[in-house]
Amino acid sequence: MVPVYHFLWLGAFLFCAGLMVIITKRNAIMVLLGIELMLNASNLNLVAFNQLHPAHLSGQMFALFVIIVAVCEAAVGLAIVLRVYQHYQTSVPDEVTDLKD
């Protein structure tokens, strides 16, 4: 059996990688991917902590809730990015200067 701290280190690495993607990338799609990576890292930590108490399914239930929120966030975020791209012809968030027509 793999110790819990291996999963926690992997989750911390994935979270930091997602944070670096958000900070360094200028494309809106890449920012959304970074957010998804951070949410998956938190899911990994939730399931890893659930290994300590396998009788309770609270960690897995929270992970399922985070997955549902991530899917909704991806759908709404992608719709917003596509609409902004249609209007401004760019997917770089810094180049969108005004939000009113």
C-alpha positions as CSV (number, residue, x, y, z in Angstrom):
1,M,0.0,0.0,0.0
2,V,1.3,3.4,-0.9
3,P,1.7,5.8,2.0
4,V,-0.6,8.9,2.2
5,Y,2.2,11.4,2.1
6,H,3.1,10.3,-1.5
7,F,-0.3,11.4,-2.6
8,L,0.0,14.6,-0.7
9,W,3.3,15.5,-2.3
10,L,1.8,14.7,-5.7
11,G,-1.2,16.9,-4.9
12,A,1.0,19.7,-3.8
13,F,3.1,19.4,-7.0
14,L,-0.1,19.5,-9.2
15,F,-1.4,22.4,-7.3
16,C,1.8,24.4,-7.7
17,A,1.9,23.4,-11.4
18,G,-1.6,24.7,-11.9
19,L,-0.8,27.9,-10.1
20,M,2.3,28.4,-12.3
21,V,0.1,27.9,-15.4
22,I,-2.3,30.6,-14.1
23,I,0.5,33.0,-13.4
24,T,2.6,32.6,-16.5
25,K,0.2,31.9,-19.4
26,R,-1.7,34.7,-21.1
27,N,-4.2,32.6,-22.9
28,A,-7.6,32.3,-21.3
29,I,-7.9,28.6,-22.2
30,M,-4.7,27.9,-20.4
31,V,-5.8,29.7,-17.4
32,L,-8.9,27.5,-17.3
33,L,-6.7,24.5,-17.6
34,G,-4.6,25.7,-14.7
35,I,-7.7,26.1,-12.5
36,E,-8.8,22.5,-13.5
37,L,-5.4,21.2,-12.5
38,M,-5.6,22.9,-9.1
39,L,-9.1,21.5,-8.5
40,N,-7.8,18.0,-9.5
41,A,-5.0,18.4,-7.0
42,S,-7.5,19.2,-4.2
43,N,-9.5,16.1,-5.2
44,L,-6.3,14.0,-4.9
45,N,-5.7,15.4,-1.4
46,L,-9.3,14.7,-0.4
47,V,-9.2,11.1,-1.5
48,A,-5.8,10.6,0.1
49,F,-7.0,11.9,3.4
50,N,-10.0,9.6,3.1
51,Q,-7.6,6.7,3.1
52,L,-6.9,7.4,6.8
53,H,-10.6,6.8,7.7
54,P,-12.0,4.4,5.1
55,A,-15.2,3.9,7.0
56,H,-16.3,7.5,6.3
57,L,-16.9,8.5,2.7
58,S,-16.8,12.2,3.3
59,G,-13.6,12.8,1.4
60,Q,-14.9,11.0,-1.6
61,M,-18.2,12.9,-1.5
62,F,-16.3,16.2,-1.3
63,A,-14.2,15.1,-4.3
64,L,-17.3,14.3,-6.2
65,F,-18.8,17.7,-5.4
66,V,-15.5,19.4,-6.5
67,I,-15.7,17.4,-9.8
68,I,-19.2,18.6,-10.4
69,V,-18.2,22.2,-9.7
70,A,-15.2,21.9,-12.0
71,V,-17.4,20.7,-14.9
72,C,-19.8,23.6,-14.4
73,E,-16.9,26.0,-14.2
74,A,-15.3,24.6,-17.4
75,A,-18.6,24.9,-19.3
76,V,-19.4,28.4,-18.2
77,G,-15.8,29.5,-18.5
78,L,-15.4,28.1,-22.0
79,A,-18.7,29.7,-23.1
80,I,-17.5,33.1,-21.8
81,V,-14.1,32.7,-23.6
82,L,-15.8,31.8,-26.9
83,R,-18.2,34.8,-26.6
84,V,-15.3,37.1,-25.8
85,Y,-13.3,35.7,-28.7
86,Q,-16.2,36.3,-31.1
87,H,-16.5,39.9,-30.0
88,Y,-12.8,40.9,-29.6
89,Q,-11.1,38.4,-31.8
90,T,-8.6,37.5,-29.0
91,S,-8.4,35.1,-26.2
92,V,-5.8,37.0,-24.2
93,P,-7.6,38.5,-21.1
94,D,-5.2,41.5,-20.9
95,E,-6.3,42.7,-24.4
96,V,-10.0,42.9,-23.4
97,T,-10.3,46.5,-22.3
98,D,-14.0,47.1,-22.0
99,L,-16.9,44.9,-21.2
100,K,-19.7,47.2,-22.3
101,D,-21.0,47.8,-25.8
